[in-house]
Amino acid sequence: MGPREFYEEIDSTQDRALVLARSGAPDGTRVVARRQRRGRGRLDHAWASPAGGLYVSVVVRTAVERLSWFPIALGARLASELETLAPLALAVKWPNDLLVLSGDRPARKLAGVLVDRVEDASGRPVEVAGIGINVTTDLAALPAELRSRSATLAEGTGGPPSLDAVEEAAVRGALAAASELGGGFSEIRALCERRLFGVGRRASVDGVPAGTIEGLGPDGELLLRHGSHRVAIRTGDVRVDGVA
């Protein structure tokens, strides 16, 4: 799968992996930590990283013409991998948060993905996929506002998967998503559509009501229906019926 750097604690696996990516690290290179001091998510949000979670950043390269699909494709492929480890039903909230769907309970966040794009030593675009997954995380260790909105892989299992097993699944998901965007695109696109959370539900973007989710556009953008108009969302903080 590529070279592996492991840390009990690090400021950010993503920052370290970006250094490696720029220097020409091969696909599958990963940086793994048990805790992060300054983990970060999309839109410069802080990412709480207590013990019990998996924090890994993976270097990958994918088809340049489909780079915009990589975050949602990674989320969809990661959901499929994780469902083999725990009896959970997972969906992807655009662009790349993994949610646990649990009957009459509101959807809760299990994992998040941060994708950074840089150039390697040869000038070719390279992706660094940062993945954070609550495995056996004590939700009480999370910020108070996140506890009721979060889930773990350990829920409902007699014996939760090991961090090593979750790490392997995460790396497989990242490599598979990157590969499928270069070939067999119709399959990964269909998977993204099936995994998309909130189709038919109301969504807001950056706190402003934006419309009803219809699906994904040709570049992986989120399509919303607002009255008689279709709106394409390419960036922003999306909430679906209050699910952050």
N, C-alpha and C positions, 0 to 999 in steps of 0.2 A: 504493500500500500504506500510505500514511501518512507523516508526518514521520520523519526519521531523524537520530539523533545518533550520531556516530562518535568513538571514543577509541582511541588506541594503547594506553593503559593507564588503568584506572579502579579504584577500590576495588571497586565492585560495579555491574554493569549493572542488577541487580534493584532496588537501592536508588534509583538515579537514575530508573528507570522508574516506581517507586511514587510518587515526587514528581510526575512528569508525570501519572500516572493520577489522583491526588487532585485535581489542578488542572483536570481535564476534558479531557485529551488525547484526540483521536479514535482510533477503532479503527485498528489497524495502526501506530500510533506505536511506534518501536523504538529501543532503545539498544544499540549494538554496540561491542565492544572486542576487541582482539587479545590482551590479557592482563588479568587481574584480580588485584588485590592481596589482596582479601578476599572471594573468591567463596564462595557458600554453597549448600548443597543442602538436601534435606528433613531435618526433625528437627534443624535447626541444625548439620548436618554441614558441615565445611569442604569447598569444591570446588576442587581443584587446577586452576589455570588458566594453564598455560604457553603459550608461543607455539606456533602450529600448530593451535590449536583455534578453534572458533567459539563466541563467548559473546554471546548476544543475549537481550534481554528485550522482550516484545511486549505492548502494551496491547490487550485485546479485551473485548468484552461478549457474553454469551451468555444463553440462556433461564434465568431465575432458578430455575425449577422443576427444572432439570437441572444446576445448578452442580456437584453432586458427581460428575458424569460427566466433567467437563472434563479432569482430569489424564490419565485413561486414554484418553479420546478423542484428546487431543493426541498422546499417545505412539503410538497406533495410526496416526493420520494422518501423523505425522512419519516413522514407519517406511516407510510407502508412498512418501512423497516421496523419502526417501534411497535407497531401492532403485532409483529411476530414475537415480541418479547413480553408483552403484557396485554391482558384481555381488556383493552380500552378501545372505544370508537373515537377516532381522531379526524379533525377537519383542519383546513388551513384558512385563517383569516388573512385576507390580502394585506401586504404582499407575502408575509412569511412567518406568522405566528401560528403555532400549533395549539389547538384547543381540544380539550376533552369534552365530548358530548355524553351527558349522563342523565338521560331520561328527563325527569321534571326539574332537575337542577339547572341553573344557568350554565352556559358553556364557560369553562375555566381554562386559563393558560397553562400549558405544560412546558412549552419550549419556545424559544425565539431564535431567529437567525439574523445575522448582520452580514451583508455582503459589501466588501470594499473592492474597488477595481483600481489597479495600478498597472504600470508597465514593468516588465522584467528587464534583465540586462540587455536583451536584444531588441527592446522596444515593442515587444508584443504584449497585448493586453493579458492580464492574469487576474484571476479572481481569488480573493481570500474569504472563505465562508466561515464566519464565527458562529458557533452553535452552543447554546446554553439549554440544558435539559434538567428539570427537577426529577431526580431519581428517588433518593430517599431523603430529600430535603425536609428539614423540620420547618414547616410553614411559619411557625412562630418566629423564626429567625429572619423572615422577610419584613420589609417595611409594612406597617399596619394596614395601609391602604391596599396592599397587594394580597393579603392573606386569604381573604374570602374569594378572590378572583383567580387563585392559583390551584394547580393540581400537581400530583406526583405520579411517577410510574409505579410506585409501590402500592398505590390504592387498589384494594380488592385482590391483592395477590398474596398467596401464602408465603412466598419467598421472592422478594423483588430481584430483578436482574442485576448482575454485577455492573459496576462502573466500567469495567473492561469490556463487557459484552455490549453495553450501550455505546461506548466509544467506537467499537468496530462497526456497529450498525450506522452510526452517524457518518463515519468516513465512507462506508459503502454507499450511503445515500447521496453524499456530495459527489462522489466520483461517477455514480450512475446517472445522476441528473445532468452533469456536465457532458457525459458521453452521449446521452440520448438526445441532447439538443443539437449534436452534430450529425446524428443519424437516427432514423425512427422517430422523427419529431411528432408525427401524428399521435403516437402512443403516449408520449409524455404530456402532450397538450391535452389529450382526453383525460388523463389522470388528474391534471391540474383542475380541469372543469369539474370532475366528479368530487374532488376534495374541497372545492371552494365553499367556504362557510357563508351563509346568509343570503343565498339566492332567493329573491322574492321578499326580502326584508329591507326595512328602512336603514339607511346609513347616513352618518355625518362625516365630514372631512374637516379637520382642524376646528372642530366645535360647531360647524355650520351645517344644518340639514342639507343634504345634497341629492337625495333621491332613493330609489329602490334598486337594489343590486340585480343586474341582469346576467352578468357573466364576465368573461375575459375578452379583450380585444386582440387584434392581430399581433401586437407587440407585448402582450401580457398585461396590459393596462386593465384596470377595473372599470367595467361599464355600468353606469347607473342610468335609470330612467327618471327624469324630472319633468313631470307634466308630459308635454308632447315632444320633449327634447331628450336626446341621449347625451350623457356627459361621460367623458373619458378621464379617469383619475390616474395620473402617473406618479404622483408623490403626495405625501401628506399623512396625517394621523387619522386613520379610519376607525370609526366606531360603528358597530352594527347593533341596532336596538339596544344601545347602552353597553355592549360588550367591548371593553377597551382592547 
